[in-house]
Structure formats: C-alpha cells, structure tokens
Amino acid sequence: GGFVIGVVADVQRDTAVVAGTFAAGATTDVIFQDASSIATGHGGGNARTSIPKGVVVKVGDPVFAPSLGGRPVGIVGKVEDVAASAEQKIYISLPVNLGAVRFVYIVPGS
C-alpha cells in the first residue's frame, strides 16, 4: 500500500534528500486506465496533465507511474473538460498531507 512521494536524490551518513514526484516543474510518466501521459508537478503533492476526451477518468481514480515500478503516485482530484480541445485536463494529488508525513518506506531501485 501507499503512494510514491519521491525518489532518493542524495544520501549522506544520517540523511537523505528526496526529490518529490510532484515537485514544481518535475515530470513523471503516468497511466490512467488505458491512457498514458506526462504529469507536470506543481508542488505540494499536486500535478497536472492532459489526456484524450475519450478516456473515462473519474475523481478518486488512482494514477500509476510505470517508471516507478507501476506504483501509485496519486489520485485524480479533478477532471476539467477543455471545450476547444480534444483533450481533458486532469488534476492529480497525493491523498496525504506531505507536511504530516513522519515516516516513509524506501523501496530499493533496480
């Protein structure tokens, strides 16, 4: 269980720096049921992306990242139809408050 919040970017003797999955400007490949896209982080555990209008996505649906072992990285927080476009805008968020996270589980990379 749980959600990927980031990737260890630097390790020191007693600390580690984690690069947030949805840090401002960070990009992550994501999958919504049958569609793939690239989500752009906006900080605070939030990201945005666009997918074709034909893909059915609902608020609360999980969002997975193939590059992170297919693990969940967030949930759909809002789906916005863009009238003059063949795409819909998807707002993604972590279902936890990052400021309240005290412990994390570290998964060894490949």
SEDO-138640 format. One record per residue (C-alpha): residue number from 0; residue in one letter; x, y, z. Coordinates in steps of 0.2 Angstrom, whole numbers, always signed. Each point is the difference from the previous one (the first is absolute). Layout:
! residues N
NUM/A/X/Y/Z $
...
! end
This chain:
! residues 110
0/G/+0/+0/+0 $
1/G/+4/+18/+0 $
2/F/+6/+13/-14 $
3/V/+16/+5/-7 $
4/I/+5/+17/+6 $
5/G/+17/+1/-7 $
6/V/+17/-7/-5 $
7/V/+15/+0/+11 $
8/A/+12/+13/-9 $
9/D/+14/+1/+13 $
10/V/+6/-10/+15 $
11/Q/+11/+5/+14 $
12/R/+5/-9/+16 $
13/D/-16/+5/+10 $
14/T/-11/+8/-13 $
15/A/-7/-2/-17 $
16/V/-7/+12/-12 $
17/V/-16/-5/-9 $
18/A/-5/+8/-17 $
19/G/-19/+2/+1 $
20/T/-10/-9/-14 $
21/F/-11/+15/-2 $
22/A/+13/+14/+5 $
23/A/-3/+16/-10 $
24/G/+6/-3/-18 $
25/A/+4/-19/+2 $
26/T/-7/-12/-13 $
27/T/-6/-18/+2 $
28/D/-7/-12/-12 $
29/V/-18/-5/+6 $
30/I/-13/-12/-5 $
31/F/-19/+2/+1 $
32/Q/-9/-16/-4 $
33/D/+3/-1/-19 $
34/A/+10/+16/-2 $
35/S/+17/+6/+3 $
36/S/+6/+17/+2 $
37/I/+13/+11/+9 $
38/A/-5/+9/+16 $
39/T/+9/+16/+4 $
40/G/+2/+4/+19 $
41/H/-7/+16/+7 $
42/G/+7/-3/+18 $
43/G/-9/-5/+16 $
44/G/-4/-17/-6 $
45/N/-9/+6/-16 $
46/A/+2/-2/-18 $
47/R/-9/+2/-17 $
48/T/-1/-8/-16 $
49/S/-12/-2/-15 $
50/I/-7/-16/-8 $
51/P/-12/-3/-15 $
52/K/-19/+4/+4 $
53/G/-4/-18/-5 $
54/V/+9/-7/+16 $
55/V/-12/-2/+14 $
56/V/+8/+6/+16 $
57/K/-9/+4/+16 $
58/V/+4/+10/+16 $
59/G/+9/-12/+12 $
60/D/+7/-12/-13 $
61/P/+18/-5/+4 $
62/V/+14/+6/-11 $
63/F/+15/-11/-3 $
64/A/+18/+3/-6 $
65/P/+8/-13/-11 $
66/S/+18/+7/+3 $
67/L/-3/-3/+19 $
68/G/-4/-18/-1 $
69/G/-18/+3/-5 $
70/R/-4/+6/+18 $
71/P/-13/+13/+4 $
72/V/+5/+18/+0 $
73/G/-16/+9/+4 $
74/I/-19/+1/-4 $
75/V/-10/+10/-12 $
76/G/-6/+15/+10 $
77/K/-9/+9/-15 $
78/V/-5/-3/-18 $
79/E/-2/+16/-10 $
80/D/-7/-1/-18 $
81/V/+9/+12/-12 $
82/A/-14/+6/-12 $
83/A/+11/+4/-15 $
84/S/+11/-15/+2 $
85/A/+0/-19/-3 $
86/E/+8/-2/+17 $
87/Q/-6/+2/+18 $
88/K/+11/+7/+14 $
89/I/+3/-11/+15 $
90/Y/+5/+6/+17 $
91/I/+10/-13/+11 $
92/S/+3/+1/+18 $
93/L/+8/-11/+14 $
94/P/-13/-6/+12 $
95/V/+11/+5/+15 $
96/N/+6/+16/+7 $
97/L/+19/+0/-4 $
98/G/+3/+11/+15 $
99/A/-8/-13/+12 $
100/V/+11/-14/-7 $
101/R/+12/-6/+14 $
102/F/+6/-17/-7 $
103/V/+2/-7/-18 $
104/Y/+4/-17/-7 $
105/I/+15/+0/-11 $
106/V/-1/-13/-15 $
107/P/+17/-4/-7 $
108/G/+2/+5/-18 $
109/S/+4/-12/-14 $
! end
